[in-house]
Amino acid sequence: MTTPAQGEVLLEAKDVTAGYTPGVNILNNCSLTLKRGEIVGIIGPNGAGKSTLLKSLFGLLSVQSGSITHRGESIVGLHAHELVERGIGYVPQRENVFPSLTILENLEMG
């Protein structure tokens, strides 16, 4: 695997529509581009779709429409281990995922 160049698009979501209940979408045509070297924060009020976006990126929610690519290749429908092999991880938004581990150790698990 080659190392991506500074500023290269690593992860891109285009016009993603997703939700938890059929017919009730939380994300509607949401787009996001993450480039190498960037540090990105996703903020918004409760119910704005932050967790829904991240779960969609990691394949925990079905994408109704739109595309999600990693370094130009579609990752929609890939299994968690296939995403991890590509260097994509997800740390859930809850405390003590592994209660016996430190905060740092929990983050390293992602």
Summary of the structure (lengths in Angstrom):
residues: 110
radius of gyration: 14.7
end to end distance: 20.4
largest distance: 40.7
contacts: 248
relative contact order: 0.18
helix: 19%
strand: 28%
